[in-house]
Amino acid sequence: MQTMRIINVNTLTMGTTGLCETFIPNSVYIQCVRWKRKPIWLPTAKSKVFRVPKRPVIPMEDYVELKRLYNNYRTYMTSFKAYIRQIVKENEMQFNETVVNKLTEEEDFKACNAINDEWNAEIAKMREIKLMEMRERRKNAILKNILRKEQNQEIKEMRLNEWVKKIKEESVTFITAENVDAAIEECLTNTVNHNRALDLEGNWHEGKYPPISPIPPVEETQRNQRP
């Protein structure tokens, strides 16, 4: 069954309105129209589920003739299809641009691949040479750094040895717990007069300038000046 909508301006529910159908606009009604043949997607009707159709009765002469004609037709069509396939295949091999382009692309790819392999071999040699040079430069730089560190270490050791030697020579004059009393006696007996001056010509003048009395604080001076 198929449902079809038919728009008719002159029809509507006559019993409810009581008016003439020619005065009622926009009237719509649904009319069911059956297919001429049942659609293939619908199942078998319940009334025909168990129906067994009768096979047509064909005379033997007609059956033999129809079978011969059908076999001939099938043989001819099979041969014709095979012949068409062969011709199409030959034409494709001769004139098909896709096959020609594919063969050309394969040859071009092989040639390009060979050239690429040559370039890769050359670049690999250049890379190996460059890496060897880089390793050699790095090795030389490491050796230079090691030598420089060794030289710096030797210089530091020499300076330390000199400093230790100097300290050992000066250790004779150090004041220790044993000679502290003698050092104190020497300081008391050998007094040093720091009242000395140096003129522009580089001559020392000792004891000429008496020591200056210290300046009294400002508060004590003001306190003494008060009446």
Backbone as numpy.savetxt, mean C-alpha at the origin, in Angstrom:
# Nx Ny Nz CAx CAy CAz Cx Cy Cz
-56.19 -19.10 -18.12 -57.04 -17.91 -18.12 -56.16 -16.66 -18.12
-56.57 -15.67 -18.86 -55.90 -14.38 -18.85 -56.91 -13.32 -18.54
-56.52 -12.38 -17.67 -57.42 -11.28 -17.32 -57.10 -10.09 -18.18
-58.12 -9.48 -18.72 -57.96 -8.32 -19.59 -58.83 -7.20 -19.05
-58.24 -6.00 -18.93 -58.99 -4.83 -18.48 -59.48 -4.06 -19.69
-60.79 -3.82 -19.73 -61.41 -3.09 -20.85 -62.05 -1.85 -20.28
-61.61 -0.68 -20.78 -62.14 0.60 -20.31 -63.31 0.98 -21.21
-64.46 1.19 -20.61 -65.66 1.57 -21.35 -66.31 2.73 -20.60
-66.48 3.83 -21.29 -67.04 5.02 -20.67 -68.54 4.90 -20.49
-69.23 4.06 -21.28 -70.69 4.03 -21.31 -71.28 2.98 -20.39
-70.43 2.29 -19.57 -71.00 1.25 -18.69 -70.50 1.44 -17.28
-71.32 1.21 -16.29 -71.00 1.21 -14.87 -72.14 0.48 -14.18
-72.04 0.33 -12.93 -73.07 -0.40 -12.19 -74.40 0.33 -12.32
-75.29 -0.23 -13.15 -76.56 0.43 -13.45 -77.52 0.33 -12.28
-77.48 -0.79 -11.53 -78.46 -0.99 -10.47 -78.30 -0.01 -9.32
-77.07 0.48 -9.07 -76.84 1.34 -7.92 -77.15 2.79 -8.23
-77.01 3.21 -9.49 -77.19 4.62 -9.81 -78.57 4.91 -10.36
-79.15 4.02 -11.19 -80.45 4.25 -11.78 -80.42 5.24 -12.91
-79.23 5.65 -13.38 -79.10 6.61 -14.47 -78.82 5.89 -15.77
-78.93 6.62 -16.83 -78.62 6.05 -18.14 -77.12 5.84 -18.25
-76.71 4.75 -18.89 -75.29 4.45 -18.97 -74.54 5.45 -19.83
-75.24 6.21 -20.67 -74.55 7.18 -21.52 -74.14 8.41 -20.75
-74.71 8.63 -19.57 -74.38 9.80 -18.76 -73.38 9.49 -17.64
-72.88 8.30 -17.59 -71.94 7.93 -16.51 -70.55 7.80 -17.11
-69.65 8.70 -16.76 -68.28 8.63 -17.32 -67.38 7.70 -16.51
-66.18 7.43 -17.09 -65.10 6.68 -16.41 -65.58 5.33 -15.88
-66.39 4.65 -16.63 -66.86 3.33 -16.19 -65.82 2.29 -16.58
-65.53 1.36 -15.64 -64.51 0.34 -15.85 -65.08 -0.99 -15.39
-64.90 -2.05 -16.20 -65.26 -3.38 -15.75 -64.21 -4.36 -16.28
-64.13 -5.51 -15.62 -63.12 -6.51 -15.93 -63.81 -7.67 -16.62
-63.25 -8.08 -17.75 -63.79 -9.19 -18.51 -62.70 -10.25 -18.65
-63.01 -11.50 -18.37 -62.05 -12.60 -18.44 -62.10 -13.21 -19.82
-60.96 -13.31 -20.44 -60.85 -13.89 -21.78 -59.88 -15.06 -21.69
-60.24 -16.21 -22.20 -59.40 -17.40 -22.13 -58.46 -17.44 -23.32
-57.23 -17.98 -23.03 -56.28 -18.16 -24.11 -56.83 -19.16 -25.13
-56.32 -19.00 -26.34 -56.68 -19.99 -27.36 -56.05 -21.33 -27.04
-54.85 -21.30 -26.45 -54.17 -22.52 -26.01 -53.65 -22.29 -24.60
-53.70 -23.32 -23.78 -53.26 -23.20 -22.40 -51.75 -22.94 -22.36
-51.29 -22.00 -21.54 -49.84 -21.74 -21.45 -49.08 -22.98 -21.02
-47.81 -23.05 -21.44 -47.02 -24.25 -21.20 -46.62 -24.37 -19.73
-46.61 -23.27 -19.02 -46.17 -23.34 -17.62 -47.26 -23.82 -16.65
-48.49 -23.94 -17.13 -49.57 -24.42 -16.26 -49.56 -25.94 -16.22
-49.89 -26.54 -15.07 -49.88 -28.01 -14.98 -51.05 -28.62 -15.74
-51.01 -29.95 -15.76 -52.09 -30.68 -16.44 -53.40 -30.55 -15.65
-54.46 -30.39 -16.37 -55.76 -30.27 -15.71 -56.09 -31.57 -14.96
-56.83 -31.44 -13.87 -57.18 -32.60 -13.07 -58.06 -33.58 -13.84
-58.85 -33.07 -14.74 -59.74 -33.96 -15.50 -58.99 -34.74 -16.57
-57.72 -34.36 -16.87 -56.96 -35.03 -17.93 -55.68 -35.68 -17.40
-55.57 -35.80 -16.07 -54.33 -36.37 -15.52 -54.20 -37.83 -15.92
-55.26 -38.60 -15.82 -55.21 -40.03 -16.09 -55.73 -40.38 -17.48
-55.79 -39.39 -18.37 -56.25 -39.68 -19.73 -55.08 -40.17 -20.55
-55.27 -41.31 -21.22 -54.24 -41.89 -22.08 -54.69 -41.68 -23.53
-54.00 -40.82 -24.31 -54.44 -40.59 -25.69 -54.19 -41.83 -26.55
-55.02 -42.02 -27.49 -54.88 -43.15 -28.41 -53.83 -42.84 -29.46
-52.98 -43.81 -29.71 -51.96 -43.64 -30.72 -52.60 -43.70 -32.10
-52.13 -42.85 -32.99 -52.73 -42.88 -34.33 -52.37 -44.18 -35.06
-53.27 -44.71 -35.75 -53.06 -45.95 -36.51 -52.63 -45.56 -37.92
-51.39 -45.95 -38.29 -50.81 -45.62 -39.59 -50.62 -46.93 -40.35
-51.00 -46.95 -41.57 -50.78 -48.18 -42.36 -49.29 -48.47 -42.50
-48.97 -49.77 -42.69 -47.57 -50.18 -42.75 -46.85 -49.55 -43.93
-47.51 -49.43 -45.07 -46.85 -48.82 -46.23 -46.50 -47.36 -45.95
-47.46 -46.66 -45.35 -47.17 -45.26 -45.02 -46.07 -45.14 -43.96
-46.10 -46.07 -42.98 -45.07 -46.03 -41.93 -43.68 -46.25 -42.51
-43.57 -47.24 -43.41 -42.26 -47.52 -44.02 -41.79 -46.35 -44.84
-42.71 -45.76 -45.61 -42.32 -44.62 -46.45 -41.92 -43.40 -45.60
-42.69 -43.14 -44.57 -42.34 -42.00 -43.71 -40.99 -42.23 -43.00
-40.76 -43.48 -42.57 -39.49 -43.77 -41.92 -38.33 -43.60 -42.89
-38.51 -44.04 -44.15 -37.44 -43.88 -45.15 -37.17 -42.41 -45.42
-38.24 -41.66 -45.58 -38.06 -40.23 -45.85 -37.40 -39.52 -44.67
-37.79 -39.91 -43.46 -37.20 -39.27 -42.27 -35.71 -39.63 -42.14
-35.38 -40.90 -42.40 -33.97 -41.30 -42.33 -33.14 -40.58 -43.38
-33.70 -40.47 -44.59 -32.98 -39.73 -45.63 -32.80 -38.26 -45.25
-33.85 -37.70 -44.73 -33.76 -36.29 -44.32 -32.71 -36.10 -43.22
-32.71 -37.02 -42.25 -31.74 -36.89 -41.16 -30.31 -37.09 -41.67
-30.13 -38.01 -42.61 -28.79 -38.23 -43.18 -28.33 -37.01 -43.96
-29.23 -36.47 -44.80 -28.87 -35.31 -45.59 -28.54 -34.11 -44.69
-29.36 -33.91 -43.69 -29.13 -32.77 -42.81 -27.83 -32.91 -42.01
-27.51 -34.14 -41.57 -26.25 -34.37 -40.85 -25.05 -34.09 -41.76
-25.13 -34.58 -43.01 -24.02 -34.32 -43.94 -23.92 -32.86 -44.28
-25.07 -32.24 -44.47 -25.05 -30.82 -44.83 -24.48 -29.97 -43.67
-24.85 -30.28 -42.44 -24.32 -29.55 -41.29 -22.80 -29.75 -41.15
-22.35 -31.00 -41.35 -20.91 -31.25 -41.27 -20.17 -30.50 -42.36
-20.75 -30.47 -43.59 -20.10 -29.74 -44.68 -20.05 -28.24 -44.38
-21.13 -27.70 -43.85 -21.16 -26.27 -43.50 -20.13 -25.96 -42.41
-20.02 -26.84 -41.42 -19.04 -26.63 -40.36 -17.62 -26.63 -40.92
-17.34 -27.56 -41.83 -16.00 -27.62 -42.42 -15.68 -26.36 -43.21
-16.66 -25.88 -44.00 -16.43 -24.68 -44.79 -16.22 -23.47 -43.88
-17.04 -23.37 -42.85 -16.91 -22.25 -41.92 -15.56 -22.29 -41.23
-15.11 -23.47 -40.83 -13.81 -23.60 -40.16 -12.67 -23.19 -41.09
-12.75 -23.63 -42.36 -11.71 -23.23 -43.32 -11.72 -21.73 -43.56
-12.90 -21.17 -43.66 -12.99 -19.71 -43.86 -12.46 -18.96 -42.64
-12.75 -19.50 -41.47 -12.24 -18.84 -40.26 -10.73 -18.88 -40.22
-10.14 -20.01 -40.60 -8.68 -20.11 -40.59 -8.06 -19.20 -41.64
-8.76 -18.96 -42.75 -8.19 -18.14 -43.82 -8.47 -16.66 -43.65
-9.68 -16.34 -43.24 -10.09 -14.94 -43.27 -10.48 -14.37 -41.91
-10.47 -15.17 -40.89 -10.88 -14.65 -39.60 -9.78 -13.76 -39.03
-10.11 -12.52 -38.81 -9.12 -11.58 -38.30 -8.71 -11.92 -36.88
-9.62 -12.54 -36.14 -9.30 -12.88 -34.75 -8.18 -13.90 -34.68
-8.29 -14.95 -35.55 -7.24 -15.97 -35.56 -5.93 -15.38 -36.04
-6.00 -14.56 -37.09 -4.78 -13.94 -37.61 -4.14 -13.05 -36.55
-4.98 -12.26 -35.91 -4.45 -11.38 -34.86 -3.88 -12.18 -33.70
-4.53 -13.30 -33.39 -4.03 -14.11 -32.29 -2.67 -14.68 -32.61
-2.53 -15.21 -33.87 -1.22 -15.73 -34.27 -0.17 -14.63 -34.28
-0.56 -13.45 -34.77 0.39 -12.33 -34.80 0.76 -11.91 -33.39
-0.22 -11.89 -32.51 0.07 -11.52 -31.12 0.99 -12.53 -30.46
0.78 -13.82 -30.75 1.67 -14.84 -30.18 3.10 -14.67 -30.67
3.25 -14.45 -31.99 4.60 -14.23 -32.52 5.23 -12.97 -31.94
4.41 -11.92 -31.87 4.92 -10.67 -31.30 5.29 -10.85 -29.83
4.48 -11.62 -29.11 4.78 -11.86 -27.70 6.09 -12.64 -27.53
6.29 -13.65 -28.39 7.53 -14.41 -28.32 8.74 -13.52 -28.60
8.63 -12.67 -29.65 9.74 -11.77 -29.98 10.00 -10.78 -28.85
8.92 -10.20 -28.34 9.08 -9.24 -27.23 9.64 -9.93 -25.98
9.20 -11.18 -25.76 9.70 -11.91 -24.60 11.20 -12.19 -24.73
11.64 -12.51 -25.95 13.08 -12.73 -26.17 13.87 -11.45 -25.93
13.34 -10.33 -26.46 14.03 -9.04 -26.26 14.05 -8.69 -24.78
12.94 -8.95 -24.11 12.88 -8.66 -22.67 13.87 -9.50 -21.88
14.03 -10.77 -22.28 15.01 -11.62 -21.60 16.43 -11.08 -21.79
16.74 -10.61 -23.01 18.06 -10.03 -23.26 18.27 -8.79 -22.39
17.26 -7.93 -22.34 17.37 -6.72 -21.51 17.54 -7.10 -20.03
16.80 -8.09 -19.60 16.92 -8.50 -18.19 18.31 -9.05 -17.89
18.88 -9.79 -18.85 20.24 -10.31 -18.63 21.25 -9.17 -18.55
21.13 -8.19 -19.47 22.04 -7.04 -19.42 21.89 -6.25 -18.13
20.65 -6.02 -17.72 20.42 -5.26 -16.49 20.92 -6.05 -15.28
20.80 -7.38 -15.33 21.30 -8.20 -14.22 22.82 -8.08 -14.11
23.52 -8.08 -15.26 24.97 -7.90 -15.22 25.34 -6.52 -14.67
24.66 -5.50 -15.16 24.93 -4.15 -14.66 24.63 -4.05 -13.17
23.53 -4.68 -12.73 23.20 -4.64 -11.31 24.25 -5.35 -10.48
24.77 -6.49 -10.99 25.78 -7.22 -10.25 27.06 -6.39 -10.13
27.44 -5.72 -11.22 28.63 -4.86 -11.16 28.43 -3.72 -10.17
27.26 -3.11 -10.23 26.96 -2.01 -9.32 26.97 -2.47 -7.87
26.40 -3.65 -7.61 26.39 -4.17 -6.24 27.81 -4.47 -5.76
28.64 -5.00 -6.66 30.03 -5.26 -6.28 30.75 -3.97 -5.92
30.53 -2.92 -6.74 31.15 -1.63 -6.43 30.64 -1.07 -5.11
29.32 -1.18 -4.88 28.77 -0.70 -3.62 29.33 -1.47 -2.43
29.47 -2.80 -2.57 30.05 -3.59 -1.48 31.51 -3.20 -1.23
32.26 -2.94 -2.33 33.65 -2.55 -2.17 33.76 -1.21 -1.48
32.92 -0.24 -1.90 32.95 1.07 -1.26 32.55 0.97 0.21
31.55 0.15 0.48 31.13 -0.01 1.88 32.24 -0.67 2.71
32.92 -1.63 2.12 34.02 -2.29 2.82 35.14 -1.30 3.13
35.49 -0.46 2.11 36.53 0.53 2.34 36.12 1.55 3.40
34.83 1.96 3.36 34.36 2.92 4.36 34.41 2.32 5.76
34.05 1.04 5.88 34.10 0.39 7.20 35.53 0.29 7.70
36.46 -0.06 6.77 37.87 -0.15 7.18 38.40 1.22 7.62
38.01 2.27 6.88 38.44 3.62 7.26 37.90 3.99 8.64
36.64 3.67 8.87 36.06 3.98 10.19 36.78 3.21 11.30
37.11 1.94 11.02 37.82 1.15 12.04 39.20 1.75 12.31
39.92 2.13 11.22 41.25 2.74 11.41 41.16 4.05 12.16
40.16 4.87 11.81 40.00 6.14 12.49 39.69 5.93 13.99
38.83 4.96 14.26 38.53 4.69 15.68 39.77 4.19 16.42
40.56 3.35 15.75 41.80 2.86 16.39 42.77 4.01 16.64
42.90 4.92 15.66 43.78 6.07 15.85 43.29 6.96 16.99
41.98 7.20 17.01 41.44 8.01 18.11 41.67 7.33 19.46
41.52 6.01 19.48 41.75 5.29 20.72 43.22 5.38 21.15
44.13 5.27 20.17 45.55 5.41 20.50 45.88 6.80 21.03
45.28 7.84 20.37 45.52 9.21 20.83 45.00 9.39 22.25
43.82 8.85 22.52 43.26 8.95 23.87 44.15 8.24 24.89
44.67 7.08 24.52 45.55 6.35 25.43 46.84 7.13 25.68
47.38 7.74 24.61 48.60 8.53 24.79 48.35 9.71 25.73
47.22 10.40 25.53 46.90 11.53 26.40 46.71 11.07 27.84
46.03 9.95 27.99 45.83 9.44 29.35 47.17 9.05 30.00
48.04 8.44 29.22 49.35 8.06 29.76 50.15 9.30 30.18
50.10 10.34 29.30 50.81 11.58 29.64 50.22 12.21 30.90
48.88 12.21 30.96 48.24 12.81 32.14 48.59 12.04 33.42
48.60 10.71 33.31 48.97 9.88 34.46 50.43 10.12 34.84
51.30 10.22 33.85 52.72 10.48 34.14 52.91 11.82 34.84
52.17 12.83 34.34 52.26 14.16 34.94 51.75 14.13 36.39
50.64 13.42 36.60 50.09 13.33 37.95 51.08 12.62 38.88
51.73 11.59 38.35 52.72 10.89 39.17 53.89 11.80 39.55
54.33 12.66 38.56 55.42 13.58 38.87 54.99 14.62 39.89
53.72 15.07 39.77 53.24 16.09 40.71 52.82 15.51 42.04
52.69 14.20 42.10 52.25 13.59 43.35 53.27 13.77 44.48
54.50 14.13 44.12 55.51 14.35 45.16 55.15 15.55 46.02
54.52 16.56 45.40 54.18 17.79 46.12 52.81 17.75 46.77
52.13 16.64 46.66 50.79 16.56 47.24 50.90 16.55 48.77
49.93 17.12 49.42 49.85 17.10 50.89 49.10 15.85 51.30
49.78 15.03 52.04 49.17 13.79 52.51 49.06 13.82 54.03
48.54 12.77 54.56 48.40 12.69 56.03 49.74 12.64 56.73
50.77 12.23 56.04 52.09 12.14 56.65 52.80 13.48 56.74
52.67 14.29 55.67 53.40 15.57 55.64 52.50 16.78 55.82
51.30 16.60 56.36 50.41 17.73 56.54 50.95 18.71 57.58
51.58 18.22 58.64 52.12 19.12 59.67 53.26 19.96 59.11
54.13 19.35 58.32 55.25 20.10 57.72 54.74 21.15 56.77
53.67 20.83 56.01 53.11 21.81 55.08 52.51 22.99 55.83
51.89 22.72 56.96 51.31 23.83 57.74 52.41 24.72 58.30
53.48 24.13 58.81 54.60 24.91 59.33 55.24 25.76 58.24
55.34 25.19 57.06 55.94 25.95 55.96 55.07 27.11 55.56
53.78 26.94 55.56 52.87 28.04 55.21 52.93 29.15 56.26
53.09 28.78 57.49 53.14 29.80 58.55 54.45 30.58 58.53
55.55 29.90 58.22 56.85 30.57 58.20 57.05 31.39 56.93
56.63 30.92 55.84 56.79 31.62 54.55 55.48 32.34 54.22
55.36 33.52 54.79 54.18 34.32 54.49 54.36 35.02 53.16
53.28 35.17 52.45 53.29 35.79 51.11 52.56 37.11 51.22
53.25 38.20 50.78 52.65 39.53 50.78 51.96 39.73 49.44
50.64 39.81 49.48 49.87 40.02 48.25 49.67 41.50 47.94
50.29 42.39 48.77 50.18 43.83 48.52 51.23 44.21 47.48
50.98 43.94 46.27 51.88 44.23 45.17 51.06 44.66 43.97
51.72 45.41 43.08 51.02 45.95 41.91 51.94 45.86 40.70
51.31 45.95 39.55 52.03 45.86 38.28 51.74 47.11 37.48
52.83 47.84 37.06 52.62 49.06 36.29 52.56 48.74 34.81
52.46 49.81 34.00 52.32 49.63 32.55 53.58 49.06 31.92
54.72 49.26 32.54 55.97 48.75 31.97 56.26 47.33 32.39
55.44 46.74 33.23 55.63 45.37 33.63 56.47 45.19 34.86
56.64 46.26 35.69 57.42 46.17 36.91 56.50 45.94 38.09
56.95 45.09 39.02 56.20 44.82 40.22 56.62 45.80 41.31
55.66 46.26 42.05 55.90 47.17 43.19 55.29 46.50 44.42
56.16 46.09 45.32 55.70 45.37 46.49 55.72 46.29 47.71
54.69 46.30 48.51 54.60 47.03 49.76 54.49 48.51 49.61
54.37 49.07 48.47 54.30 50.52 48.29 52.91 51.03 48.57
51.95 50.29 48.27 50.56 50.71 48.45 50.01 50.01 49.67
49.75 50.79 50.75 49.21 50.16 51.96 47.80 49.64 51.71
47.39 48.72 52.50 46.03 48.20 52.31 44.98 49.25 52.60
43.94 49.30 51.88 42.85 50.27 52.03 41.89 49.74 53.06
41.50 50.68 53.93 40.55 50.28 54.97 39.21 49.96 54.32
38.54 49.00 54.84 37.23 48.65 54.24 36.23 49.78 54.38
35.33 49.93 53.41 34.31 50.99 53.41 33.24 50.62 54.43
32.91 51.54 55.36 31.87 51.21 56.34 30.52 51.09 55.67
29.63 50.33 56.21 28.29 50.20 55.63 27.56 51.53 55.63
26.61 51.65 54.77 25.85 52.91 54.62 25.03 53.17 55.85
24.45 52.16 56.45 23.58 52.38 57.62 24.38 52.90 58.81
25.59 52.35 59.02 26.40 52.84 60.14 26.86 54.28 59.90
27.15 54.63 58.62 27.56 56.03 58.32 26.41 56.97 58.58
25.23 56.65 58.14 24.09 57.52 58.40 23.79 57.60 59.89
23.96 56.52 60.62 23.68 56.52 62.05 24.66 57.44 62.78
25.95 57.44 62.34 26.94 58.30 62.98 26.71 59.78 62.67
26.14 60.09 61.47 25.92 61.49 61.09 24.69 62.07 61.72
23.86 61.32 62.42 22.66 61.86 63.03 23.06 62.75 64.23
22.31 63.85 64.51 22.63 64.71 65.68 22.32 64.01 66.98
